[in-house]
Amino acid sequence: MDFMEGLGMHRTSLPVAALLMSLAIAAPCGAQMTGWMGKKVLPKIGANMHHGEKVVAWHETRLPLKIDREAGDKLFRGDIWIAKDDAVTIQQAEKYYSNHIEEVGPSAEAYVLRAVGRHHRENYQGAWEDASKSVELMPQNASLWHCRGMIALELKKYDQAIGDLSQALKLEPKWADLWLCRGFAYSELDEDARAVEDFSRALDIKKDDVDGLFLRGLGYIRLVRLAEATADFSRILELDSKHAGAWYWRGRIAYLNDEYDKAIDDLTQAIACDATRCEFYESRAKAYAEAGLDDKAIEDWTKSLQLGPKTAEIYRYRGGAHHRRQDFTAAIEDYTQAIRLDEANAEYYFWRGVAQVDAEDFDKAIADLSAAIRLDPQMTTAYSYRGYAWRQLEQLESAIRDFGDVLRIDPKDEYALTQRAEISFEVDEYYTCIGDLDTLLELKPENTQLMLKRAAAWANLEQFLEAIQDCSRAIKINDSPQAYILRGTIYQRRENYEDACRDFAAAIAKDPASAAAYVCRASVRAQQEQYEAACLDLTDAIRILPNHPALYLQRGRVKWQMRDAEGTIRDFGKCIDLAPREPEGYIYRARAWELQKEYAKAAEDYLTAASMNANDPQPLVGKGRCWQALGRHESALAAFDQAIAMDEECVAAWQARARLRATCPDAKYRDAELAMRDAKRACVLTNWQDVESLMTLAAASAQANELDWTIWARRRVVDIWEVEEMVENAQRLPVGEEGANAERR
């Protein structure tokens, strides 16, 4: 059974069968849906000329031969040999016709029958020559023009075929098969409108002819007249419900129309009619995938691979289904198979790279995406995914470079602009960030989130006026709590506390459940030493987010300023309960215990914090201070030594060790010269601007009897205090109108 019969096509006459076999070839396994017809291959005409009874009937009706009975019997003896359809008898028939021509003389009948024999042996040129001689001898016979036209189709001489078939139609305009054959020739020349017109003429003659409906349906598809194609295939199914080809193509059209349930139903019917066609399973798999039924899609693609050729495209599609199911291992295996079958296809490397990204194997993802880029340097999505992978590996410069390459190809790519803006913000390249946000706002001028991101970048450049303008514009468009909060924080940085509190209050009015607004207002109130009000705001924030450890930490610090020692320690304890693996709660509670002179408890909390962060010297310094207060001077000195070894720029460690060496009551650990050296190191690290370091130097130099250093250090402290007081007083002076305008500028 050939493919046409497998599609449920019904044979009519000789040329039509050949035509239908050619045109009805479905899309090959693995073909894109856009290639709806696939490669069209014209089969051997002679393959359908071996039905002896049909050939005789054809001659009787289309070749009115004027020969005697004995000559006729001899001529058709060769046709009987052809009917046996094997190489020996076909060659014998061809020889018989050649002898007949030599003995009896040239005749259209002998030439056309020898053409059939030569066609059987794939001697198409010889068949063409014989058919041409038959036409010369009998130009008024439509069948001979028809025969030569079909051989012209075999030789892909489509213009010649159209000419011959047109000549036949002049002689026999009511012969439906001629219209079908010429329609096929037009379709081969991509003149689909003419092809459909010829198919329709055939159907005018033979109404409801299944073959004609099928051919016209395919022509309508090529013209993207899908509703008319569907009507033709539906009519076929009314006439023959077992027509697999009609079910198949109607299902394909439903798929193109995004009617996936209908597509699945029709393709299932096609499979019920013929379960051997790989393209049926492949097409249904695509419909299943679009309908979100990836498990069934995988089953169908697997069946297609079993029945037909193992193409790279099917592996890619099946890999995509595994990918959507987050079975990254199976997806990567299928993409790898696709690459093995087609190593030059950038898309396959790209999809495997995406699967590697989703599997968080970023190094392999970068390798695959780089391969895709080498094969297709214009593939912007490959740059984007590679940029994302670089970002996950914290290779931010490489990420910025990749997103820059995307924008070189497509300056308006929103994803690349957004990603580069975010990374530029992270690495403090605020002008690049602002430039990308400017472009995004040109594309989306009403996007308030972009405005707020740009406001934050302006604020970090201390361009507060531009930052406030962006926030105000966002508020005008959307009036969101986030815009008020950001503008309030900018006011706070400018020490404009009144406007900051007003904005935070507006955010709370817009969204009473905004913990962030309460926290921000608490920060402003704490700066203004309004500790009770700050504590109330933090309590409201905790009411909204009762399990957020940072809120208890912040409220504990405010309570310490309120001299509420018990409340302070209780809040720090709650922070520890909520985040027992985070060191901050232990450090703050340790400081509270230390200020309460509960040195043993403080040392225990410092020790716990130190065990959680081996790179932070501060818990070691705190533990050392507590050991010193408890008289464990050797342990204290060891803790300070360990902190300095961990971070030689830890000012607190140098200060603490200098104080111990200068003031320790146990002479065994006092060393005034070493104390001075440590104190000087602390002063150098703070550029001689830190009062605590200078006071430590004064104490150490006094113990060392270096009174000049003592006097200088104390005078330096006084100078710093005087400068700080002058600055504070200047900030309290009223600003005139001219000064206010200058500040705004």
C-alpha positions in Angstrom: 0.0 0.0 0.0 1.5 3.4 -1.0 1.1 6.6 0.9 -1.9 7.8 -1.0 -3.8 4.7 -0.2 -2.6 5.0 3.4 -4.3 8.4 3.5 -7.5 6.9 2.3 -7.4 8.3 -1.2 -9.4 6.5 -4.0 -7.7 5.8 -7.3 -9.5 7.0 -10.4 -7.7 7.1 -13.7 -4.0 6.7 -14.4 -2.7 10.3 -14.3 -4.8 11.4 -11.4 -3.4 8.7 -9.2 0.1 9.8 -9.9 -0.9 13.4 -9.2 -2.6 12.7 -6.0 0.4 10.7 -4.7 2.6 13.7 -5.3 0.4 16.4 -3.9 -0.9 14.5 -0.9 2.5 13.9 0.6 2.1 15.2 4.2 4.8 17.2 6.0 7.7 14.9 6.7 8.5 13.9 10.3 10.2 16.7 12.1 9.0 19.4 9.6 8.0 22.8 10.9 4.3 23.5 11.0 4.9 26.4 8.5 6.1 23.8 5.9 2.6 22.5 5.7 3.1 20.4 2.6 6.7 19.4 2.9 8.8 18.3 0.0 6.6 17.1 -2.9 8.0 14.2 -4.9 6.4 13.1 -8.1 6.2 9.2 -8.2 6.4 7.0 -11.2 3.5 7.3 -13.5 3.9 3.7 -14.5 3.4 2.6 -11.0 -0.3 3.0 -11.5 -0.4 1.8 -15.1 -0.1 -1.9 -14.4 -3.8 -2.5 -13.9 -4.4 -4.3 -17.1 -8.2 -3.8 -17.2 -7.8 -0.1 -16.5 -5.3 0.4 -19.3 -7.4 -1.4 -21.8 -10.4 0.6 -20.8 -8.4 3.8 -21.1 -7.3 2.9 -24.7 -10.8 1.9 -25.7 -12.3 5.2 -24.5 -9.4 7.6 -25.3 -7.5 6.0 -28.2 -9.9 5.2 -31.2 -7.3 3.1 -33.0 -8.0 2.2 -36.7 -6.3 -1.2 -37.0 -7.5 -4.6 -37.8 -8.5 -7.1 -35.1 -5.3 -9.2 -35.6 -3.0 -6.2 -35.4 -4.9 -5.0 -32.3 -4.5 -8.3 -30.5 -0.7 -8.2 -31.2 -0.4 -4.6 -30.0 -2.2 -5.2 -26.7 -0.2 -8.4 -26.0 2.7 -6.0 -24.8 0.2 -4.3 -22.5 -0.4 -7.6 -20.8 3.3 -8.0 -20.2 3.4 -4.6 -18.7 0.5 -5.6 -16.4 2.8 -8.2 -14.8 4.9 -5.3 -13.5 8.3 -6.9 -13.3 11.5 -5.8 -14.9 11.8 -8.7 -17.3 8.3 -8.6 -18.8 8.4 -4.8 -19.0 11.6 -4.9 -21.0 10.0 -7.6 -23.1 7.0 -5.4 -23.7 9.2 -2.5 -24.7 11.1 -4.7 -27.2 7.8 -5.9 -28.5 6.6 -2.4 -29.2 9.9 -1.5 -30.9 9.6 -4.5 -33.2 6.0 -3.6 -33.9 7.1 -0.1 -35.0 9.8 -1.5 -37.2 7.6 -4.1 -38.8 4.2 -2.4 -39.0 5.4 1.2 -39.1 5.1 4.2 -36.7 1.8 4.5 -34.9 0.6 6.7 -32.0 -0.6 3.6 -30.2 2.7 1.8 -30.3 4.7 4.9 -29.3 2.5 5.8 -26.3 2.5 2.2 -25.0 6.3 2.0 -25.4 6.4 5.3 -23.5 4.6 3.6 -20.7 7.2 0.7 -20.6 10.1 3.1 -20.6 8.5 5.1 -17.8 8.3 1.9 -15.8 12.0 1.5 -16.2 12.5 5.2 -15.2 13.7 6.1 -18.7 11.8 9.3 -18.5 13.6 11.0 -21.4 12.9 8.0 -23.6 9.3 8.1 -22.5 9.1 11.8 -23.3 10.4 11.2 -26.8 7.9 8.4 -27.5 5.0 10.5 -26.1 6.0 13.4 -28.3 6.0 11.2 -31.4 2.6 9.9 -30.5 1.3 13.5 -30.2 2.8 14.3 -33.6 1.1 11.4 -35.2 -2.3 12.0 -33.5 -2.5 15.6 -32.4 -6.3 15.6 -32.0 -6.2 12.9 -29.2 -6.5 14.5 -25.8 -5.3 11.3 -24.1 -1.9 11.6 -25.8 -1.5 15.2 -24.7 -2.5 14.1 -21.3 0.1 11.4 -21.2 2.9 13.7 -22.4 1.8 16.3 -19.9 2.2 13.8 -17.1 5.6 12.7 -18.2 6.6 16.4 -18.3 5.5 16.6 -14.6 7.8 13.7 -13.9 10.6 15.6 -15.6 9.6 18.7 -13.6 8.9 20.6 -16.8 5.9 22.3 -15.3 5.4 24.9 -18.0 5.5 22.2 -20.7 3.1 20.1 -18.6 0.7 23.1 -18.4 0.9 23.6 -22.2 0.2 19.9 -22.9 -2.6 19.7 -20.5 -4.1 22.9 -21.8 -4.0 21.4 -25.3 -5.8 18.4 -24.0 -8.5 20.6 -22.3 -9.2 22.3 -25.6 -10.0 18.9 -27.0 -11.8 17.5 -23.9 -12.9 20.4 -21.7 -15.2 18.1 -19.6 -12.5 15.7 -18.6 -12.2 16.4 -14.9 -8.9 14.7 -14.4 -7.2 17.1 -16.8 -8.2 20.0 -14.7 -6.7 18.2 -11.6 -3.5 17.5 -13.3 -3.0 21.0 -14.6 -3.9 22.4 -11.2 -1.1 20.3 -9.8 1.4 21.7 -12.3 0.3 25.2 -11.3 0.8 24.4 -7.6 4.4 23.2 -8.4 5.0 26.7 -9.9 3.5 28.2 -6.7 0.7 29.6 -8.8 -1.8 28.5 -6.1 -4.7 30.7 -7.1 -4.7 29.1 -10.6 -4.3 25.7 -9.1 -7.4 26.1 -6.9 -9.3 27.5 -9.9 -8.5 24.3 -11.9 -9.4 22.0 -8.9 -12.7 23.9 -8.7 -13.4 23.4 -12.4 -12.8 19.6 -11.9 -15.3 19.6 -9.0 -17.8 21.4 -11.2 -17.6 18.4 -13.5 -17.3 15.7 -10.8 -19.2 17.1 -7.8 -18.1 15.7 -4.4 -15.1 13.9 -5.9 -13.0 13.1 -2.9 -9.7 13.5 -4.7 -10.6 16.9 -6.1 -11.8 18.1 -2.7 -8.6 16.9 -1.1 -6.4 18.7 -3.7 -8.4 21.9 -3.4 -8.3 21.7 0.4 -4.5 21.6 0.2 -4.5 24.5 -2.3 -6.6 26.6 0.0 -4.1 25.9 2.8 -1.3 27.3 0.7 -3.4 30.4 0.0 -4.1 30.7 3.8 -7.8 30.3 3.1 -8.2 28.0 6.0 -12.0 28.2 6.4 -12.5 27.0 2.9 -9.9 24.3 3.3 -11.7 23.1 6.4 -15.0 23.0 4.5 -13.4 20.8 1.8 -11.9 18.4 4.3 -15.1 18.3 6.3 -17.1 17.4 3.1 -14.6 14.6 2.5 -15.3 13.2 5.9 -19.0 13.3 5.3 -18.4 11.2 2.2 -15.7 8.9 3.8 -15.3 9.0 7.6 -12.1 6.8 7.3 -10.2 9.3 5.2 -7.0 9.7 7.3 -5.7 12.5 5.2 -8.7 14.7 5.7 -8.7 14.2 9.4 -5.0 15.0 9.5 -5.2 18.2 7.5 -8.3 19.4 9.2 -6.5 18.8 12.6 -3.5 20.8 11.3 -5.7 23.7 10.4 -7.3 23.6 13.8 -3.8 23.8 15.3 -3.0 26.8 13.2 -6.2 28.5 14.4 -5.1 27.8 18.1 -8.1 25.4 18.5 -6.0 22.7 20.2 -8.8 20.6 21.5 -10.3 20.3 18.0 -6.8 19.6 16.6 -6.3 16.8 19.1 -9.7 15.2 18.3 -9.1 15.3 14.5 -5.5 14.0 14.7 -6.7 11.2 17.0 -9.2 10.2 14.3 -6.4 10.3 11.7 -4.3 7.9 13.9 -7.3 5.6 14.4 -7.5 5.4 10.6 -3.7 4.8 10.1 -1.5 4.4 13.2 1.7 4.0 11.1 2.2 7.6 10.1 4.9 9.4 12.2 3.7 12.8 11.2 0.2 12.2 12.7 1.8 11.6 16.1 4.2 14.5 15.7 1.3 16.9 14.8 -0.8 15.7 17.7 2.2 16.1 20.0 2.4 19.8 19.1 -1.3 20.2 19.8 -0.9 18.5 23.2 2.1 20.7 24.0 0.1 23.9 23.2 -2.8 22.6 25.3 -0.4 22.2 28.2 -0.5 18.4 28.1 3.2 17.8 28.0 3.1 14.2 29.3 0.9 13.2 26.3 3.0 15.3 24.0 6.1 13.4 25.1 4.4 10.1 24.4 3.5 11.1 20.9 6.9 12.5 20.0 8.4 9.2 21.3 6.0 7.3 19.1 6.9 9.5 16.1 10.6 8.7 16.7 9.8 5.0 16.7 7.8 5.1 13.5 9.8 7.6 11.4 13.2 9.2 11.1 15.0 10.4 14.2 15.2 14.1 13.3 16.9 16.8 15.4 13.7 18.9 15.4 11.6 16.2 17.1 14.3 15.8 19.8 14.2 19.6 20.3 10.4 19.6 20.6 10.4 16.7 23.1 13.2 18.3 25.0 11.1 21.4 25.2 8.2 19.4 26.8 10.6 17.9 29.3 11.9 21.4 30.0 8.5 22.8 30.7 8.0 19.9 33.1 11.2 21.0 34.8 12.8 17.6 34.0 16.0 19.3 33.1 18.1 16.1 32.9 15.7 14.6 30.2 15.5 18.0 28.4 19.3 18.3 28.2 19.6 14.7 26.9 17.1 15.5 24.1 18.8 18.8 23.2 22.1 16.9 23.1 20.6 14.4 20.7 19.4 17.3 18.5 22.9 18.8 18.5 24.4 15.4 17.5 22.1 15.3 14.5 22.7 18.9 13.6 25.8 20.5 15.1 25.4 23.7 13.0 22.1 24.7 14.5 22.5 27.5 16.9 18.9 27.0 18.3 19.7 23.6 19.8 22.7 24.9 21.7 20.6 27.8 22.8 17.9 25.6 24.2 20.3 23.3 26.0 21.9 26.4 27.5 18.6 27.6 28.7 18.0 24.2 30.3 21.4 24.5 32.0 20.4 28.0 33.3 17.2 26.6 34.7 19.1 23.7 36.3 21.5 26.4 37.8 24.5 24.8 36.1 25.7 28.3 34.9 29.2 27.3 33.7 27.8 24.8 31.3 25.0 27.2 30.3 27.6 29.8 29.4 29.5 27.3 27.2 26.3 26.3 25.3 25.1 29.9 24.9 28.5 30.9 23.7 28.4 28.1 21.1 24.9 29.5 20.0 26.4 33.0 19.7 29.3 31.7 17.6 26.9 30.1 15.2 24.4 33.0 15.2 26.0 36.3 16.3 22.7 38.1 16.0 20.8 35.8 18.5 19.9 38.4 21.1 18.2 35.9 23.4 21.4 33.9 23.7 23.3 37.1 24.9 20.5 37.8 27.3 20.5 34.3 28.9 24.3 34.3 29.0 24.2 37.7 30.7 21.8 36.3 33.2 24.1 33.4 33.9 27.1 35.7 34.3 25.0 37.7 36.8 24.2 34.6 38.8 28.0 33.9 39.0 28.5 37.5 40.1 30.6 38.2 37.0 28.8 41.5 36.6 31.2 43.1 34.1 30.6 40.2 31.8 26.9 40.4 32.3 26.9 44.1 31.5 28.9 43.4 28.3 26.4 40.8 27.1 23.4 43.0 27.7 25.3 45.7 25.9 25.7 43.4 22.9 22.0 42.8 22.9 21.4 46.6 22.8 24.0 46.9 20.1 21.7 44.7 18.0 18.4 45.9 19.3 18.7 49.3 21.2 15.1 49.0 22.4 15.3 45.5 23.9 13.4 46.0 27.2 14.8 43.0 29.0 18.4 44.0 28.3 17.8 47.6 29.2 16.2 46.5 32.5 18.9 44.0 33.4 21.8 46.4 32.6 20.1 49.2 34.6 19.8 46.9 37.6 23.4 45.6 37.4 24.7 49.1 36.8 22.9 50.2 40.0 24.5 47.3 41.9 28.0 48.3 40.8 27.4 52.0 41.5 27.5 52.9 37.8 24.5 55.2 38.3 24.8 57.3 35.1 24.7 54.1 32.9 21.7 53.0 35.0 19.9 56.3 34.5 20.7 56.3 30.7 19.0 52.8 30.4 16.1 53.9 32.5 15.7 57.0 30.3 15.4 54.7 27.2 12.9 52.5 29.0 10.8 55.5 30.0 10.7 56.6 26.3 9.2 53.2 25.6 6.9 53.3 28.7 6.4 56.9 29.7 3.8 56.1 32.3 5.7 53.4 34.1 6.1 54.6 37.7 8.4 51.8 38.8 11.0 52.9 36.3 10.6 56.5 37.6 11.3 55.3 41.1 14.3 53.3 40.1 15.7 56.3 38.4 14.9 58.4 41.5 17.0 56.0 43.6 19.9 56.3 41.2 19.7 60.1 41.3 19.6 60.0 45.1 22.7 57.8 45.2 24.5 60.5 43.1 23.2 63.0 45.6 21.2 64.7 42.8 18.3 65.0 45.2 16.3 67.5 43.2 16.1 65.2 40.2 15.3 62.3 42.5 12.4 64.2 44.2 11.1 65.2 40.8 10.9 61.6 39.6 9.1 60.6 42.8 6.7 63.5 42.5 6.0 62.6 38.9 5.3 59.0 39.9 3.0 60.1 42.7 1.1 62.3 40.2 0.5 59.3 37.9 -0.1 56.5 40.4 -0.1 58.0 43.9 1.4 54.8 45.3 2.7 54.3 48.9 6.1 53.2 47.5 6.6 56.6 45.8 5.9 58.4 49.0 8.3 56.1 51.0 11.1 56.7 48.5 10.6 60.5 48.4 10.4 60.5 52.2 13.8 58.7 52.5 15.3 61.2 50.1 14.0 64.1 52.3 15.5 62.2 55.2 18.9 62.1 53.6 18.6 65.9 53.1 17.7 66.1 56.8 14.4 67.6 55.8 12.6 65.6 58.5 9.3 67.4 58.4 8.7 66.6 54.7 10.0 63.1 55.3 7.5 62.4 58.0 4.7 63.9 56.0 5.5 61.5 53.1 5.7 58.5 55.4 2.4 59.5 56.9 0.9 59.7 53.4 2.2 56.2 52.6 0.6 54.9 55.8 -2.7 56.6 54.9 -2.6 55.0 51.4 -1.7 51.6 52.9 -2.1 51.1 56.6 -0.5 47.7 56.3 2.8 49.1 55.0 5.3 48.1 57.6 8.1 49.8 55.6 6.4 53.2 56.0 6.2 52.8 59.8 9.9 51.7 59.9 11.0 54.7 57.8 9.0 57.1 60.0 10.5 55.5 63.1 14.0 56.1 61.7 13.3 59.8 61.2 11.8 60.1 64.7 14.8 58.4 66.2 17.1 60.8 64.4 15.1 63.6 66.0 15.4 61.8 69.4 11.6 61.2 69.5 12.2 57.8 70.8 8.8 57.1 72.2 7.1 57.9 68.9 9.7 55.8 67.1 9.0 52.9 69.4 5.3 53.2 68.7 5.9 53.1 64.9 8.1 50.1 65.2 5.4 48.4 67.3 2.9 49.0 64.5 5.4 47.5 62.1 5.7 44.4 64.3 1.9 44.2 64.5 2.0 43.9 60.6 5.0 41.6 60.4 5.2 39.8 63.8 7.8 37.4 62.7 10.4 39.8 61.2 13.5 39.7 63.3 15.0 43.0 62.1 12.0 44.9 63.5 12.7 43.6 67.0 16.4 44.5 66.5 15.5 48.0 65.5 13.0 48.5 68.3 15.5 47.1 70.8 18.0 49.8 69.8 15.3 52.5 70.2 14.4 51.1 73.6 18.1 51.3 74.7 18.0 55.0 73.9 14.9 55.2 76.1 16.9 53.6 78.9 14.6 50.6 78.9 17.2 47.9 79.5 14.7 45.1 80.1 12.7 46.0 77.0 16.0 46.2 75.0 17.2 42.8 76.0 13.7 41.3 75.5 13.5 42.6 71.9 17.0 41.4 71.1 16.1 38.0 72.6 13.0 37.9 70.3 15.2 38.6 67.4 17.4 35.7 68.3 14.4 33.4 68.7 13.2 34.3 65.1 16.7 34.1 63.5 18.8 31.9 65.7 21.5 31.4 63.0 22.0 35.1 62.4 24.8 36.8 64.5 23.3 40.3 64.7 20.8 39.6 67.4 23.5 38.0 69.6 25.9 41.0 69.0 23.3 43.6 70.0 22.1 41.7 73.1 25.8 41.2 74.1 26.3 45.0 74.0 23.2 45.5 76.1 24.4 42.9 78.6 27.8 44.6 78.5 26.3 48.0 79.3 24.3 46.4 82.1 27.7 45.0 83.4 26.4 41.5 82.9 29.8 40.6 81.4 29.5 36.8 81.6 26.2 36.8 79.7 27.6 39.3 77.2 30.7 37.2 76.6 28.5 34.1 76.0 26.5 36.1 73.3 29.7 37.4 71.7 31.1 33.9 71.6 28.0 32.6 69.9 28.1 35.4 67.3 31.8 34.8 66.6 31.1 31.1 65.9 28.6 32.1 63.3 30.8 34.5 61.3 34.5 33.5 61.2 35.4 36.6 59.2 34.0 39.3 61.6 36.5 40.6 64.3 33.9 42.6 66.2 32.5 39.7 68.3 36.1 38.9 69.3 36.7 42.5 70.4 33.5 42.4 72.4 34.4 39.1 74.0 37.8 40.5 74.9 36.3 43.5 76.6 34.1 41.3 78.7 37.0 39.0 79.7 38.9 42.1 80.7 36.1 43.4 82.8 35.9 39.9 84.5 39.7 40.1 85.2 40.6 37.4 82.7 43.3 39.6 81.1 45.2 36.8 79.3 42.0 35.6 77.6 41.1 39.2 76.7 44.5 39.9 75.2 44.3 36.7 73.2 40.9 37.7 71.8 42.3 41.1 70.8 45.2 39.5 69.1 42.9 37.1 67.2 40.8 40.0 66.1 43.8 41.9 64.7 45.1 38.8 63.0 41.7 38.4 61.3 41.5 42.1 60.2 44.5 44.4 60.6 42.3 47.4 59.9 39.9 46.7 62.8 40.2 50.0 64.7 38.2 48.7 67.7 40.7 45.9 68.2 43.7 48.2 68.2 41.9 50.6 70.6 40.9 47.7 73.0 44.4 46.2 73.1 46.0 49.6 73.6 43.7 50.3 76.6 44.4 46.9 78.2 48.1 47.4 77.8 47.9 50.9 79.2 45.5 50.5 82.1 45.5 46.8 83.1 45.6 46.5 86.9 47.8 43.5 86.5 51.4 44.7 85.8 52.1 41.5 84.0 50.0 42.7 81.1 50.8 46.4 81.2 53.2 47.7 78.5 53.0 51.4 77.9 55.2 51.4 74.7 53.1 48.7 73.1 50.0 50.5 74.2 51.2 53.7 72.5 52.0 51.7 69.3 48.5 50.2 69.2 46.9 53.6 69.9 48.8 55.3 67.1 47.8 52.5 64.7 44.2 53.2 65.6 44.7 56.9 65.0 46.3 56.3 61.6 43.5 54.1 60.5 41.0 56.9 61.4 43.1 59.6 59.9 43.5 61.2 63.3 39.9 62.2 63.3 38.4 59.7 65.8 38.0 61.0 69.4 38.0 57.5 70.9 41.4 56.6 69.3 42.9 59.9 70.4 41.7 59.5 74.0 43.2 56.0 74.0 46.5 57.5 72.7 46.4 60.2 75.5 46.0 57.5 78.2 48.7 55.3 76.7 51.2 58.2 76.3 50.6 59.3 79.9 51.4 55.8 81.1 54.6 55.9 78.9 55.4 59.3 80.3 55.3 60.7 76.8 53.5 63.9 77.9 54.0 65.8 74.6 51.8 63.1 72.9 49.4 63.3 75.8 48.9 67.0 75.5 48.8 66.9 71.7 46.1 64.2 71.7 43.9 66.0 74.2 44.2 69.3 72.2 43.3 67.4 69.1 40.2 66.0 70.8 39.2 69.6 71.8 39.7 70.8 68.3 37.5 68.1 66.9 34.8 68.9 69.4 34.9 72.6 68.6 34.6 72.0 64.9 31.7 69.6 65.4 30.0 72.2 67.6 30.5 75.0 65.0 29.0 72.8 62.3 26.1 71.9 64.4 25.4 75.6 65.3 25.7 76.6 61.6 23.1 74.0 60.7 20.7 75.5 63.2 21.0 79.0 61.7 17.9 80.2 59.7 18.3 80.1 55.9 17.3 83.3 54.1 15.2 83.3 50.9 18.3 83.7 48.8 20.0 80.9 50.5 17.0 78.7 50.1 16.8 79.4 46.4 20.5 78.6 46.1 19.9 75.3 47.9 17.1 74.4 45.6 19.3 75.2 42.6 
